[in-house]
Amino acid sequence: MTVLTRRIFLQTAAASSVVLATDAIGRDVWLRSASEQVRLALVGIGPGTLDMLATLASIPAARVVALCDSRPERLVQVAYALRGMGHAHPQITTRIDRILGDLGVDALVVSGGFPSRDH
């Protein structure tokens, strides 16, 4: 039997929110042509974030438009790294609700894990 930890609960809640939001917004919002870019928000900045950004920056159909983390200094560091890769300066925030409510974001990339007990 699997123990329901706080981490599993938060992961399930986040996934459920995305499914419910998709249904509430409507399916036509999610239909895109192959030539359009997918606007990504990177949530959580961890040790492998810069490598992940380099990979995402190499994909022409992907554009990182927002960064979210609990530490503003990491946001600034990663935003400048992204600009150094030739991309526009992304929106930066410490509040995930701003990312989730932004219609300019098509998908989330969770790279640094889910919130810890200090949130």
Steps between C-alpha positions, in 0.01 A plus 500: 500500500630846406524760773343834412777751566472875469712486184273244332194700603642822349605325179155348458328828580712688245433245227128505577495879481649492152240251382214704649637825358524345155138397511384836643685711243389297203672269261537753216761693702730198495483438125800661334659483162835327462670833423407666831730504799406335827535754781652336807527597864786348695399433860768428758865571443734222599847366420409382149300805395767660281551175308124471454484860379772434244299204371174698489676795333620269223141404408365755249136426588554562874531838670550551874280798588492476881708382794375425850698418812493588869840673481510824296880489462477169313228642275722791399798271436301263278323785317838647402625157393193464278567840344858390438357211297330751270150497650289789625503582871228285661246604760636411845295441812510325835126427487385196306139626496612775261641239264194276521269794428701628203333421166832580332642174638418179315684248718692465825840339530557402863875477538574562864239289674186602679483758779669412826380564851621863485218591259 
